[in-house]
Amino acid sequence: MPISRREFIKIGAAAAVGVGVASAIEIPILENSNSKASQAQSQVTQGQQGFLTLNGTEQNIVEAVAETMIPTDSNGPGAKEAGVVYFIDKQLAGDYGNNARMYMQGPFIQPNQTSSITVNGVTYSQGSAPARITAGTGYQYPINLREFWRNGLSFLDSYAKSAYGNPFAVLTNDQRTSVLTDLWNNKPTNFTGPNPKEFFSEMHNLVMEGFFSDPIYGGNIGLVSWKLNGFNGTNGGAPEGYTPMQEMVLDHPVRLAPKSLADIQKSGGV
């Protein structure tokens, strides 16, 4: 039974919280000052005007992937309108893309190998340890995540051309969905690092994070995802005239307007 876009987004949001991406994105603690808020907002605007890491072809592929995973429909704007591509670009330009908090000294051994393997002169007859696709321990490459994405996007586009005759960005929505489904099923054979399923998983995680994160990180432009799912962000009720005590004893539901980090900082923390 097909699920609605709203149901898919709810499931994806829960998944994004419940699993770890290859290199967890850390959200910095921001100082409560108007100057910091202005600076942060300026950085977001700048990020939306120019890209830091993704080239033109990569931008088109990432935007098409995001649009396919979370399309615009009658419920509201999707990942393309939310600027998820800017979020991903900024992450690839920062600590995430540079594997700043990952151990990268090797040895690099692919998990889930059932045949005998030899590592540093020692043979392990039962292969390598199992690892979930979303587990950080599953990342076994001597490259950083920027290169991981660069390779993956290139492999993805090549597969789309060979399987469907066109670059991924110009395929129909059904064809794009089929390509992404093939990745999840590890069908493409042209992927050599990352493998198809790993790359799909990483793309899905960052698309979800870019759609739901605070706009200060580049995505969720106009707070579109928070308006969709009713999340109030930093709004504790003060803009609507409610104190915490009043909210605790309300006898009717109240939907608070979503407020971002920049909003709360501009208001002096209220």
N, C-alpha and C positions, 0 to 999 in steps of 0.2 A: 504493500500500500504506500503510494507516494506521500511524502510529508510536505507541509507548506514551508515557504521560505522562513516564516516566523519561527516555526518549530525547529527548522534546521539551525537557525541562528542561536536559539536557546541551547540546543544540544552542543553546538560548536563552542559557545561561550563556556559551558560547563567543562568541556573537554580541554579548552585552553587553560583553564584554571587547574584542572586535575592532573595534567601531564606536564613533563618538562621538555622543552625544546633542547636541541643539541647543546646550545650555550645559552643559559638563562639570561634574559634581559633584565637588568637591574634598574629599578626606578629610583633616581636620586631624590634625596630630600631637598626641597626647595625652600629658600629663605622667604620669610613673609615680608616682602618689601615691594613697593610699586616699581622701583627701578629694576628689580629682578623680573617682575612680571612683564614689564615693557621689553626687556631684553629677550626674554623667552618668546614672547609673541613675535618679536622681530625675527628671531631665528626660524620660527615656523613659517612666517611669510616668505622669508628668503629661501627656505627649503622648497616652497611651492613654486618659486620662480625659476630655480635652477637646481639641477641634480648634482649630487656629490660623488656618486660612484657609478650609477647605472648609465650605460650609453644608450643611444636612441633605440636600437633594436631591443635591448634588454628592458627598457622602459615600457615599450609596447607589449612585450610578452608578459611582464609582471602585471601590468594593468589589465590585460585580457584574462589572466589567471584569476586575479582578484574579482573581476566582474563576473566571471563564470561561477566562482564559488559563492559569491553573495551578490546576486543581480538586483537591479532596481525592479520593483514591482508596485502593486497598489498599496503595499504597506509603507513604502517610503524609499529613499535613495539607497543604493547599494555601495559596495566597496569602491567602485570607481569614483563615484561622486564624493565619497568620504575621504578620498586622497590616500588610500592605503599604499599606493606606489611610493608616495613621499616618505611615509613611515618606514617602509622597507629600505628605501635608499639611505635614509639617515642611520638606520641600524647597521647596515653594511659598511657605512663609513666610520662607525664608532667601535666600541669595545666588542660588540657582538661579532661584527665582520672580521675583527682581528684576533678572535679567540683569546681575548685578554684574560679570561678566567678559566681557561681550559688547560689541562696538562697536555703538552704537545711534544714530549720527548721520545715517545714510542716505547717499546715496539708497537707497530700498528697492525693489529690482528683482527680480521673480520670475525664477528661473532657468528654463532650458530653453524659452525663448520662441523660436520659429522665425521669426516675422514681424518686420518692422522696428519698432524702438522708439526713442523720443527721450528722452534723459536730459540735463537741464541744457542744453537747446538743441542738443545733439549727437545726430545720428541714426545709429543702428547698423542697417545694412540686414540683417544676419544674426541679429538678435535678441540674446538674452542668453546668457551662458555656461552650459554644462550643469553640473548638480550632482547627486550621489547623494542619495537621500531621507534618508540618515542623516548627510550632511555638514553640519557647522556652517554652512558658507557658504550652505546652502540656506535658512537662516532669514532671511527678508526681510520683516519686519513691524515697524511702528513701535509695537509693543506689547510689554510684557514677557511672560515665560512664565506668570506668574500669570493675566494676561488671556487669553493663548493657551489655557490650560487652561479658563478660565471660558467662553470662547466655544465651544471644542471640545466640552465636556461638554453645553452647552446645545444645540448643533447635533446632537450624537449622540442626545440624548433626543428631540428633535423628529423626527429621522429615524425612530427606533424607533417613535414614536407613529404617524407617517404610514404607515410600511411594514408594521407588525405590530400596530397598534391599542392598544399599551400602552407606558408608560414602560419604558426599558431594564431597570431593576432588577427588574421583575416579569415579564419575558419568560421563556420556558423557556430551558434551556441551548442547545438547538438554534437557537432564534431569536436569542439573543445572539450565538452563533457566526456566524450568517448576517449579522447587522448588522456585526460586526467584519470579516467577509470583504468585505462591501460597501465598508466604509471603505478597506480595503487596495486594493481595485480602483477606488477613486475614483468609486464609483457615486452616492452622494448628491449632489444639486445644491444643497442648502440651506447647505452649508458655504461661507463667504466669507472666512475667515481665522481659523484655518488651513484648508488644504484637507484632505479626509478622510484621504488616505494619510499626510500629514505628521503628523496628529494620532494616527493609529493607531501610527505608528512611535514617537512620543514616549511614548505610553502604554505600549507594549510594553517600551521600554527602562527606564522607571522601575519597572514591575512586576517585571521581572527583577532590577533593582538592589535593590529593596526586599526581595525574597525572599531574595537571597543575601548582602546586606551584613551587617555586624556589628549586633547588636541595639541598640547605642548610638545608632543613627540612626533608630530607631523601628520597623523591621520585623524579620523573622526572629525573632519571639517564640519563646522556648524553643529557639532554635537549630534549628528544624525542618528548614530546608533543608540545613544542614551535616550533620545526622544522616542525611538522605536520601542525600547524595552522598559522605559519608565525609570531608568536609573537617574538619581538626582545629583550624582557627583559630589561636589563639595558643599552643596546647599543643605544646610542643617535646618532650614525653616525660617531663619531670621529675615530674609528678603520678603517673605510673605507675612511677616509679623508674628511668627510663632516662637515661643520660648520652648526649650526642651521639656519643661514641666507640662506646658499646654499640649504638646504633641503626645505626651505619655497618656493623657486622659481624654483625648479626642474620641468622640462617639461616632465619627464619620470619617471615611477615607479622604485623604488629601494627597494630591499629586503635586510634588514640588518641582518647580522648573529646574532643569539641570544646570549646574554651574561648574565651570572648569577651574583648574589651578590658577590660570591667569585671572579669571573672574574674581576668585576669592582673594587673591593678592591685591588686585586693584582696589577692592573694597576695604582693604585694611584688615582682612582676616575675619570679616563678619559674614 
